[in-house]
Amino acid sequence: SAYSAVNQGNTVTLNDYLKLSTKQADILTLTSRAFYNDCLGEFEEYACKLFGYDRLLAMNTGVEGGETANKLARKWGYKVKGIPQNQAKTVFAADNFWGRTLAAVSSSTDPSAYSDYGPYMPGFVTVPYNNLAALEEELKDPNTCAFMVEPIQGEAGVFVPDEGYL
């Protein structure tokens, strides 16, 4: 995994980092829902109570989280909102970066990310980041099922939106 999927964070010293990571590795390094562990159920119960959810899908990955969010949004759009099949639309903020899968590059506005990988995922549109008027216009479309945005963009530079955008 790369830095975006397994992030060690910011530590005071290398020695502290080695001690802490070794201690954690003795317990659990990385897990999958495909294998039993004694921490997942307790975590899921705690998180559901904390956020008021009746269920959750725990993930420890990078781009697969975005892929799953898009799948869930489309399913919700079809099953709950009543969007006609194969008409769901997801709006993305321009200059985004959430991975290198075909879906992720289909939402990209960076030619170095999307060039030579078409055809692209249907139903993906972009609006300028931090442009509330453009976003509101796209959200008028009844086939819109989701808006995917990085609260603070990082890959294109560190961009923080105006107050009220989020």
Backbone as a printed PyTorch tensor [residue, N CA C, xyz], in Angstrom:
tensor([[[  0.8340,  -1.1940,   0.0000],
         [  0.0000,   0.0000,   0.0000],
         [  0.8690,   1.2450,   0.0000]],

        [[  0.2890,   2.3180,  -0.4660],
         [  1.0250,   3.5720,  -0.5600],
         [  0.6890,   4.4760,   0.6150]],

        [[  1.2540,   5.6560,   0.6080],
         [  1.0820,   6.5990,   1.7010],
         [ -0.3730,   6.9590,   1.9670]],

        [[ -1.2090,   6.9100,   0.9460],
         [ -2.6000,   7.3040,   1.1530],
         [ -3.4310,   6.2080,   1.7980]],

        [[ -2.9740,   4.9690,   1.7560],
         [ -3.7420,   3.8740,   2.3290],
         [ -3.2260,   3.4630,   3.7030]],

        [[ -1.9570,   3.5770,   3.9460],
         [ -1.3760,   3.2390,   5.2420],
         [ -0.5540,   4.4400,   5.6840]],

        [[ -1.1700,   5.3080,   6.4360],
         [ -0.5190,   6.5440,   6.8420],
         [ -0.0370,   6.4200,   8.2740]],

        [[  1.2350,   6.6250,   8.4880],
         [  1.7950,   6.5240,   9.8260],
         [  1.6540,   7.8170,  10.6190]],

        [[  1.2560,   8.8800,   9.9870],
         [  1.0480,  10.1250,  10.6990],
         [  2.3470,  10.8510,  10.9910]],

        [[  2.2940,  11.7640,  11.9490],
         [  3.4320,  12.5940,  12.3020],
         [  3.9060,  12.2030,  13.6920]],

        [[  5.1320,  11.7570,  13.7910],
         [  5.6620,  11.3540,  15.0910],
         [  6.7900,  12.2850,  15.4970]],

        [[  7.0810,  12.2720,  16.7810],
         [  8.1120,  13.1650,  17.3130],
         [  9.4990,  12.7250,  16.8640]],

        [[  9.7860,  11.4610,  17.0260],
         [ 11.1050,  10.9590,  16.6430],
         [ 10.9570,   9.6270,  15.9270]],

        [[ 11.9760,   9.2600,  15.2070],
         [ 11.9830,   7.9640,  14.5460],
         [ 11.9090,   6.8470,  15.5820]],

        [[ 12.6000,   7.0100,  16.6910],
         [ 12.5930,   5.9950,  17.7360],
         [ 11.1770,   5.7950,  18.2920]],

        [[ 10.4550,   6.9130,  18.5270],
         [  9.0680,   6.8060,  18.9960],
         [  8.2110,   6.0820,  17.9650]],

        [[  8.3860,   6.4350,  16.7130],
         [  7.6240,   5.7920,  15.6470],
         [  7.8780,   4.2860,  15.6310]],

        [[  9.1380,   3.8810,  15.7140],
         [  9.4670,   2.4590,  15.6840],
         [  8.8640,   1.7200,  16.8690]],

        [[  8.9110,   2.3100,  18.0470],
         [  8.3210,   1.6710,  19.2360],
         [  6.8120,   1.5090,  19.0690]],

        [[  6.1500,   2.5970,  18.6580],
         [  4.6970,   2.5540,  18.5220],
         [  4.2470,   1.6080,  17.4140]],

        [[  4.9110,   1.6470,  16.2900],
         [  4.5030,   0.7770,  15.1900],
         [  4.7780,  -0.6920,  15.5130]],

        [[  5.8550,  -0.9700,  16.2170],
         [  6.1520,  -2.3530,  16.6240],
         [  5.0990,  -2.8380,  17.6180]],

        [[  4.7330,  -1.9970,  18.5580],
         [  3.7010,  -2.3610,  19.5340],
         [  2.3860,  -2.6820,  18.8190]],

        [[  1.9940,  -1.8310,  17.8490],
         [  0.7620,  -2.0780,  17.1140],
         [  0.8820,  -3.3300,  16.2560]],

        [[  2.0170,  -3.5430,  15.6110],
         [  2.1980,  -4.7150,  14.7540],
         [  2.0970,  -6.0120,  15.5470]],

        [[  2.4400,  -5.9740,  16.8290],
         [  2.2900,  -7.1630,  17.6760],
         [  0.8210,  -7.5060,  17.8950]],

        [[ -0.0680,  -6.4950,  17.7560],
         [ -1.4980,  -6.7020,  17.9860],
         [ -2.2160,  -6.9740,  16.6660]],

        [[ -2.1030,  -6.0110,  15.7550],
         [ -2.8140,  -6.0850,  14.4860],
         [ -2.2190,  -5.0530,  13.5420]],

        [[ -1.8670,  -5.4630,  12.3350],
         [ -1.3000,  -4.5100,  11.3770],
         [ -2.3680,  -4.0090,  10.4200]],

        [[ -2.9340,  -4.8980,   9.6700],
         [ -3.9360,  -4.5560,   8.6810],
         [ -4.9080,  -5.7150,   8.6600]],

        [[ -6.1660,  -5.4140,   8.5070],
         [ -7.1460,  -6.4930,   8.5290],
         [ -8.1190,  -6.3500,   7.3790]],

        [[ -8.8640,  -7.3760,   7.1530],
         [ -9.8640,  -7.4090,   6.1030],
         [-11.1640,  -7.9160,   6.7060]],

        [[-12.2770,  -7.4700,   6.1590],
         [-13.5610,  -8.0040,   6.6130],
         [-13.6980,  -9.4750,   6.2300]],

        [[-12.8380,  -9.9490,   5.3450],
         [-12.9000, -11.3470,   4.9110],
         [-12.3840, -12.3030,   5.9790]],

        [[-11.6640, -11.7870,   6.9630],
         [-11.0950, -12.6240,   8.0110],
         [-11.5670, -12.1420,   9.3710]],

        [[-11.8110, -13.0760,  10.2640],
         [-12.2510, -12.7220,  11.6100],
         [-11.1250, -12.0400,  12.3810]],

        [[-11.4960, -11.0240,  13.1420],
         [-10.6120, -10.4890,  14.1690],
         [-11.4930, -10.0280,  15.3190]],

        [[-10.9290,  -9.9350,  16.4810],
         [-11.7200,  -9.6340,  17.6720],
         [-11.9440,  -8.1370,  17.8880]],

        [[-11.5470,  -7.2900,  16.9510],
         [-11.6960,  -5.8420,  17.1040],
         [-12.7980,  -5.2520,  16.2260]],

        [[-13.0840,  -5.8680,  15.0950],
         [-13.9800,  -5.2640,  14.1150],
         [-15.3970,  -5.0670,  14.6550]],

        [[-15.9760,  -6.0900,  15.2430],
         [-17.3450,  -5.9850,  15.7540],
         [-17.4750,  -4.9010,  16.8070]],

        [[-16.5220,  -4.8450,  17.7180],
         [-16.5300,  -3.8230,  18.7710],
         [-16.4170,  -2.4230,  18.1590]],

        [[-15.5350,  -2.2800,  17.1740],
         [-15.3880,  -0.9970,  16.4880],
         [-16.6820,  -0.5940,  15.7870]],

        [[-17.2920,  -1.5450,  15.0520],
         [-18.5150,  -1.2300,  14.3110],
         [-19.6510,  -0.8020,  15.2450]],

        [[-19.7880,  -1.5020,  16.3560],
         [-20.8200,  -1.1350,  17.3220],
         [-20.5650,   0.2630,  17.8890]],

        [[-19.3260,   0.5300,  18.2540],
         [-18.9590,   1.8410,  18.7990],
         [-19.2230,   2.9540,  17.7800]],

        [[-18.7730,   2.7540,  16.5430],
         [-18.9300,   3.7800,  15.5080],
         [-20.3980,   4.0170,  15.1810]],

        [[-21.1930,   2.9610,  15.1120],
         [-22.6210,   3.1230,  14.8250],
         [-23.3090,   3.9300,  15.9250]],

        [[-22.9860,   3.6250,  17.1650],
         [-23.5730,   4.3830,  18.2800],
         [-23.0970,   5.8350,  18.2560]],

        [[-21.8200,   6.0440,  18.0070],
         [-21.2570,   7.3880,  17.9910],
         [-21.9060,   8.2670,  16.9280]],

        [[-22.1130,   7.7170,  15.7290],
         [-22.6350,   8.5090,  14.6190],
         [-24.1440,   8.3490,  14.4080]],

        [[-24.7860,   7.4900,  15.2120],
         [-26.2220,   7.2890,  15.0730],
         [-26.5950,   6.4710,  13.8490]],

        [[-25.7170,   5.5830,  13.4120],
         [-25.9870,   4.7500,  12.2450],
         [-26.5660,   3.4050,  12.6880]],

        [[-27.2930,   2.7640,  11.7770],
         [-27.7460,   1.4130,  12.0740],
         [-26.8140,   0.3690,  11.4620]],

        [[-25.8680,   0.8190,  10.6100],
         [-24.8520,  -0.0770,  10.0350],
         [-23.7550,   0.7570,   9.3990]],

        [[-22.6370,   0.1090,   9.1140],
         [-21.5430,   0.7880,   8.4290],
         [-20.7200,  -0.2290,   7.6650]],

        [[-19.9600,   0.2600,   6.7300],
         [-19.0510,  -0.5740,   5.9580],
         [-17.6510,  -0.0490,   6.2190]],

        [[-16.9390,  -0.7470,   7.0870],
         [-15.5840,  -0.3180,   7.4360],
         [-14.6320,  -0.6510,   6.3020]],

        [[-13.8030,   0.3170,   5.9340],
         [-12.8290,   0.0980,   4.8710],
         [-11.5010,   0.6730,   5.3050]],

        [[-10.4330,   0.0600,   4.8620],
         [ -9.0990,   0.5430,   5.2110],
         [ -8.2730,   0.7720,   3.9600]],

        [[ -8.9170,   1.2280,   2.9260],
         [ -8.2460,   1.3710,   1.6460],
         [ -8.3210,   2.8100,   1.1610]],

        [[ -7.7500,   3.0430,   0.0290],
         [ -7.7900,   4.3640,  -0.5740],
         [ -8.9020,   4.4620,  -1.5900]],

        [[ -8.5870,   4.1760,  -2.8350],
         [ -9.5220,   4.3940,  -3.9330],
         [-10.7870,   3.5380,  -3.8010]],

        [[-10.6890,   2.3830,  -3.1680],
         [-11.8760,   1.5450,  -3.0410],
         [-12.9590,   2.2200,  -2.2050]],

        [[-12.5630,   3.0970,  -1.2900],
         [-13.5500,   3.8500,  -0.5290],
         [-14.3740,   4.7490,  -1.4330]],

        [[-13.7120,   5.4230,  -2.3720],
         [-14.4240,   6.2630,  -3.3370],
         [-15.2890,   5.4400,  -4.2760]],

        [[-14.7680,   4.3090,  -4.7160],
         [-15.5360,   3.4170,  -5.5870],
         [-16.8060,   2.9560,  -4.8710]],

        [[-16.6560,   2.5390,  -3.6140],
         [-17.8030,   2.0590,  -2.8510],
         [-18.8010,   3.1840,  -2.6010]],

        [[-18.3220,   4.3780,  -2.3150],
         [-19.2250,   5.5190,  -2.1220],
         [-20.0480,   5.7650,  -3.3850]],

        [[-19.4200,   5.6750,  -4.5420],
         [-20.1500,   5.8650,  -5.7980],
         [-21.1730,   4.7600,  -6.0350]],

        [[-20.8000,   3.5230,  -5.7250],
         [-21.7430,   2.4150,  -5.8790],
         [-22.9400,   2.5950,  -4.9550]],

        [[-22.6840,   2.9380,  -3.7080],
         [-23.7830,   3.1370,  -2.7600],
         [-24.6690,   4.3040,  -3.1730]],

        [[-24.0610,   5.3930,  -3.6580],
         [-24.8490,   6.5490,  -4.0890],
         [-25.7390,   6.1850,  -5.2730]],

        [[-25.1950,   5.4480,  -6.2290],
         [-26.0100,   5.0570,  -7.3780],
         [-27.1440,   4.1250,  -6.9450]],

        [[-26.8170,   3.1590,  -6.0960],
         [-27.8620,   2.2330,  -5.6260],
         [-28.9640,   3.0070,  -4.9080]],

        [[-28.5950,   3.9480,  -4.0380],
         [-29.5710,   4.7840,  -3.3500],
         [-30.3860,   5.5790,  -4.3690]],

        [[-29.7150,   6.1270,  -5.3610],
         [-30.4100,   6.9000,  -6.3870],
         [-31.4780,   6.0830,  -7.1020]],

        [[-31.1500,   4.8470,  -7.4420],
         [-32.1030,   3.9920,  -8.1470],
         [-33.1950,   3.4670,  -7.2220]],

        [[-32.8150,   2.9850,  -6.0550],
         [-33.7680,   2.3220,  -5.1560],
         [-34.6080,   3.2900,  -4.3360]],

        [[-34.0320,   4.4140,  -3.9140],
         [-34.7330,   5.3170,  -3.0100],
         [-35.2310,   6.5790,  -3.7300]],

        [[-34.3560,   7.2180,  -4.4790],
         [-34.7260,   8.4710,  -5.1360],
         [-35.5600,   8.2390,  -6.3940]],

        [[-35.4480,   7.0430,  -6.9800],
         [-36.2340,   6.7320,  -8.1680],
         [-35.6240,   7.1960,  -9.4760]],

        [[-34.3150,   7.3480,  -9.5090],
         [-33.6320,   7.7130, -10.7560],
         [-33.7860,   6.5510, -11.7430]],

        [[-34.1330,   6.8310, -13.0010],
         [-34.2250,   5.7410, -13.9850],
         [-32.8800,   5.0170, -14.1340]],

        [[-32.9510,   3.7120, -14.3460],
         [-31.7440,   2.8980, -14.4620],
         [-30.7590,   3.4780, -15.4850]],

        [[-29.4970,   3.4510, -15.1270],
         [-28.3870,   3.9030, -15.9650],
         [-28.4140,   5.4030, -16.2550]],

        [[-29.1030,   6.1690, -15.4050],
         [-29.1690,   7.6200, -15.5820],
         [-28.5720,   8.3930, -14.4060]],

        [[-28.0730,   7.6950, -13.3820],
         [-27.5500,   8.3660, -12.1880],
         [-26.3220,   9.2010, -12.5340]],

        [[-26.2280,  10.3270, -11.8530],
         [-25.1350,  11.2600, -12.0950],
         [-24.4750,  11.6040, -10.7670]],

        [[-23.1560,  11.5980, -10.7640],
         [-22.3750,  12.0390,  -9.6130],
         [-21.6130,  13.2840, -10.0200]],

        [[-21.6730,  14.3010,  -9.1760],
         [-20.9810,  15.5560,  -9.4210],
         [-19.6930,  15.5480,  -8.5960]],

        [[-18.6000,  15.9230,  -9.2250],
         [-17.2920,  15.9830,  -8.5820],
         [-16.7510,  17.4030,  -8.6500]],

        [[-16.0070,  17.7730,  -7.6320],
         [-15.2880,  19.0420,  -7.6800],
         [-14.0680,  18.8650,  -8.5790]],

        [[-13.8240,  19.8260,  -9.4480],
         [-12.6620,  19.7760, -10.3440],
         [-11.3720,  19.7630,  -9.5300]],

        [[-10.3200,  19.3010, -10.1540],
         [ -8.9860,  19.1920,  -9.5480],
         [ -8.9520,  18.1880,  -8.4050]],

        [[ -9.8860,  17.2350,  -8.4280],
         [ -9.9170,  16.2070,  -7.3910],
         [ -8.8490,  15.1490,  -7.6440]],

        [[ -8.5450,  14.4100,  -6.6200],
         [ -7.7220,  13.2070,  -6.7610],
         [ -8.1470,  12.2250,  -5.7000]],

        [[ -8.6200,  11.0530,  -6.1450],
         [ -8.9910,  10.0200,  -5.1890],
         [ -8.5000,   8.6460,  -5.6290]],

        [[ -7.6270,   8.6100,  -6.6210],
         [ -7.0480,   7.3300,  -7.0200],
         [ -6.7810,   7.2640,  -8.5100]],

        [[ -6.4380,   6.0450,  -8.9440],
         [ -6.0550,   5.8580, -10.3410],
         [ -6.8550,   4.7730, -11.0490]],

        [[ -7.9970,   4.3730, -10.4880],
         [ -8.8570,   3.4240, -11.1830],
         [ -9.5350,   4.1400, -12.3400]],

        [[-10.2050,   3.3810, -13.2080],
         [-10.9040,   4.0150, -14.3300],
         [-11.9930,   4.9610, -13.8380]],

        [[-12.7000,   4.6010, -12.7770],
         [-13.7140,   5.5170, -12.2460],
         [-13.0630,   6.7840, -11.7160]],

        [[-11.9800,   6.6420, -10.9790],
         [-11.3220,   7.8210, -10.4060],
         [-10.8050,   8.7530, -11.5020]],

        [[-10.1610,   8.2040, -12.5240],
         [ -9.6430,   9.0840, -13.5780],
         [-10.7720,   9.6430, -14.4420]],

        [[-11.9290,   8.9780, -14.4340],
         [-13.0780,   9.5010, -15.1780],
         [-13.6080,  10.7900, -14.5730]],

        [[-13.3230,  11.0170, -13.3110],
         [-13.7790,  12.2490, -12.6550],
         [-12.6940,  13.3170, -12.6270]],

        [[-11.5360,  12.9900, -13.1470],
         [-10.3910,  13.8910, -13.0610],
         [-10.4370,  14.9830, -14.1260]],

        [[ -9.8900,  16.1370, -13.7640],
         [ -9.7100,  17.2200, -14.7400],
         [ -8.2300,  17.4130, -15.0570]],

        [[ -7.3960,  16.4940, -14.5970],
         [ -5.9480,  16.5640, -14.8140],
         [ -5.5810,  15.6720, -16.0020]],

        [[ -5.1620,  16.2480, -17.1310],
         [ -4.8230,  15.4340, -18.3050],
         [ -3.7820,  14.3470, -18.0250]],

        [[ -2.8720,  14.5820, -17.0970],
         [ -1.8730,  13.5450, -16.8010],
         [ -2.5000,  12.3470, -16.0940]],

        [[ -3.6800,  12.5150, -15.5290],
         [ -4.3740,  11.4160, -14.8630],
         [ -5.3180,  10.6780, -15.8100]],

        [[ -5.9980,  11.4070, -16.7190],
         [ -7.0250,  10.7560, -17.5240],
         [ -6.6480,  10.4780, -18.9780]],

        [[ -5.6010,  11.0920, -19.4970],
         [ -5.2700,  10.9190, -20.9140],
         [ -4.9750,   9.4640, -21.2480]],

        [[ -5.5360,   9.0190, -22.3550],
         [ -5.3210,   7.6770, -22.9180],
         [ -5.9830,   6.5570, -22.1230]],

        [[ -6.9980,   6.8930, -21.2790],
         [ -7.6840,   5.8480, -20.5090],
         [ -9.1760,   5.7490, -20.8300]],

        [[ -9.6570,   6.4790, -21.8180],
         [-11.0710,   6.4110, -22.1700],
         [-11.4310,   5.0790, -22.7980]],

        [[-12.6950,   4.7550, -22.9510],
         [-13.8230,   5.6020, -22.6030],
         [-13.9990,   5.6980, -21.0810]],

        [[-14.6080,   6.7700, -20.6580],
         [-14.7080,   7.0690, -19.2340],
         [-16.0500,   6.6380, -18.6520]],

        [[-16.0900,   6.5950, -17.3310],
         [-17.2880,   6.2140, -16.5990],
         [-18.4240,   7.1840, -16.9290]],

        [[-19.5710,   6.6700, -17.3660],
         [-20.6910,   7.5670, -17.6490],
         [-21.2950,   8.1150, -16.3520]],

        [[-21.9090,   9.2710, -16.4700],
         [-22.6200,   9.8370, -15.3380],
         [-21.7620,  10.6230, -14.3770]],

        [[-20.5290,  10.9240, -14.7510],
         [-19.6360,  11.7220, -13.9180],
         [-19.5060,  13.1060, -14.5390]],

        [[-19.7640,  14.1450, -13.7590],
         [-19.5860,  15.5230, -14.2200],
         [-18.7830,  16.2770, -13.1720]],

        [[-18.1130,  17.3230, -13.6060],
         [-17.3260,  18.1240, -12.6680],
         [-17.8170,  19.5650, -12.6570]],

        [[-17.6220,  20.1840, -11.5090],
         [-17.8750,  21.6090, -11.3430],
         [-16.6180,  22.2050, -10.7320]],

        [[-16.3750,  23.4870, -10.9320],
         [-15.1930,  24.0920, -10.3130],
         [-15.2570,  23.9770,  -8.7830]],

        [[-14.1410,  23.6260,  -8.1900],
         [-14.0490,  23.5540,  -6.7270],
         [-14.3330,  24.9320,  -6.1450]],

        [[-15.0990,  24.9560,  -5.0760],
         [-15.3820,  26.1910,  -4.3420],
         [-16.3240,  27.1260,  -5.1060]],

        [[-17.0520,  26.6030,  -6.0880],
         [-17.9990,  27.4130,  -6.8500],
         [-19.4090,  26.9200,  -6.5280]],

        [[-20.0020,  27.5190,  -5.5230],
         [-21.3050,  27.0880,  -5.0360],
         [-22.4000,  27.2490,  -6.0830]],

        [[-22.3490,  28.3090,  -6.8840],
         [-23.3730,  28.5320,  -7.9140],
         [-23.3460,  27.4070,  -8.9520]],

        [[-22.1610,  26.9900,  -9.3810],
         [-22.0500,  25.8980, -10.3610],
         [-22.5480,  24.5860,  -9.7620]],

        [[-22.2220,  24.3440,  -8.5030],
         [-22.6860,  23.1290,  -7.8320],
         [-24.2080,  23.1270,  -7.7230]],

        [[-24.7840,  24.2300,  -7.2850],
         [-26.2360,  24.3150,  -7.1460],
         [-26.9340,  24.0550,  -8.4750]],

        [[-26.3560,  24.5340,  -9.5590],
         [-26.9400,  24.3110, -10.8840],
         [-26.9540,  22.8210, -11.2300]],

        [[-25.8540,  22.1240, -10.9900],
         [-25.7880,  20.6820, -11.2780],
         [-26.7300,  19.8840, -10.3800]],

        [[-26.8930,  20.3180,  -9.1500],
         [-27.7530,  19.5900,  -8.2080],
         [-29.2300,  19.7060,  -8.5530]],

        [[-29.5910,  20.6180,  -9.4470],
         [-30.9790,  20.7390,  -9.8980],
         [-31.4020,  19.5370, -10.7410]],

        [[-30.4420,  18.8510, -11.3300],
         [-30.7470,  17.6820, -12.1590],
         [-31.3140,  16.5780, -11.2610]],

        [[-32.5360,  16.1070, -11.5240],
         [-33.1340,  15.0780, -10.6650],
         [-32.3960,  13.7450, -10.7040]],

        [[-31.5100,  13.5670, -11.6680],
         [-30.7470,  12.3220, -11.7470],
         [-29.4470,  12.3730, -10.9490]],

        [[-29.1870,  13.4850, -10.2840],
         [-27.9840,  13.5790,  -9.4550],
         [-28.1920,  12.7620,  -8.1890]],

        [[-27.2430,  11.8710,  -7.9360],
         [-27.3420,  11.0270,  -6.7400],
         [-26.2800,  11.3670,  -5.7070]],

        [[-25.2390,  12.1120,  -6.0820],
         [-24.1720,  12.3850,  -5.1110],
         [-23.3050,  13.5530,  -5.5640]],

        [[-22.6620,  14.1390,  -4.5810],
         [-21.6140,  15.1380,  -4.7990],
         [-20.3970,  14.6410,  -4.0450]],

        [[-19.2930,  14.4500,  -4.7420],
         [-18.0690,  13.9410,  -4.1170],
         [-17.0300,  15.0510,  -4.1220]],

        [[-16.5420,  15.3950,  -2.9300],
         [-15.6100,  16.5060,  -2.8000],
         [-14.6180,  16.2140,  -1.6860]],

        [[-13.3940,  16.6520,  -1.8780],
         [-12.4180,  16.6510,  -0.8030],
         [-12.6130,  17.9630,  -0.0380]],

        [[-12.8850,  17.9070,   1.2550],
         [-13.0860,  19.1590,   1.9880],
         [-11.9050,  20.1250,   1.8340]],

        [[-10.7100,  19.5960,   1.8630],
         [ -9.5060,  20.3880,   1.5740],
         [ -8.7570,  19.6220,   0.4910]],

        [[ -8.6430,  20.2080,  -0.6820],
         [ -7.9380,  19.5190,  -1.7520],
         [ -6.4400,  19.5170,  -1.4570]],

        [[ -5.7870,  18.4040,  -1.7790],
         [ -4.3740,  18.2960,  -1.4870],
         [ -3.4940,  18.0010,  -2.6830]],

        [[ -3.9620,  17.1900,  -3.6080],
         [ -3.1220,  16.7590,  -4.7260],
         [ -2.8120,  17.9070,  -5.6820]],

        [[ -3.7740,  18.7910,  -5.8950],
         [ -3.5960,  19.9050,  -6.8260],
         [ -2.9610,  21.1220,  -6.1430]],

        [[ -2.5840,  20.9660,  -4.8980],
         [ -2.1320,  22.0600,  -4.0480],
         [ -3.0230,  22.0300,  -2.8210]],

        [[ -2.7490,  22.7940,  -1.8320],
         [ -3.6080,  22.7870,  -0.6460],
         [ -4.6200,  23.9100,  -0.8070]],

        [[ -5.8610,  23.5190,  -1.1090],
         [ -6.9270,  24.4780,  -1.3260],
         [ -8.0230,  24.2820,  -0.2810]],

        [[ -8.3230,  25.3300,   0.4320],
         [ -9.3760,  25.3340,   1.4450],
         [-10.5110,  26.1760,   0.8970]],

        [[-11.7420,  25.6370,   0.9000],
         [-12.8500,  26.3930,   0.3190],
         [-13.3050,  27.5580,   1.1920]],

        [[-14.0580,  28.4470,   0.5800],
         [-14.6490,  29.5600,   1.3160],
         [-15.6290,  29.0280,   2.3470]],

        [[-15.8230,  29.7900,   3.4110],
         [-16.8070,  29.4270,   4.4120],
         [-18.1880,  29.3420,   3.7490]],

        [[-18.9220,  28.2930,   4.0940],
         [-20.2470,  28.1060,   3.5270],
         [-20.2910,  27.1660,   2.3410]],

        [[-19.1300,  26.8590,   1.7610],
         [-19.1160,  25.9630,   0.5900],
         [-19.5060,  24.5490,   0.9770]],

        [[-18.9720,  24.0730,   2.0830],
         [-19.2620,  22.7000,   2.4750],
         [-20.6050,  22.6200,   3.1740]]])
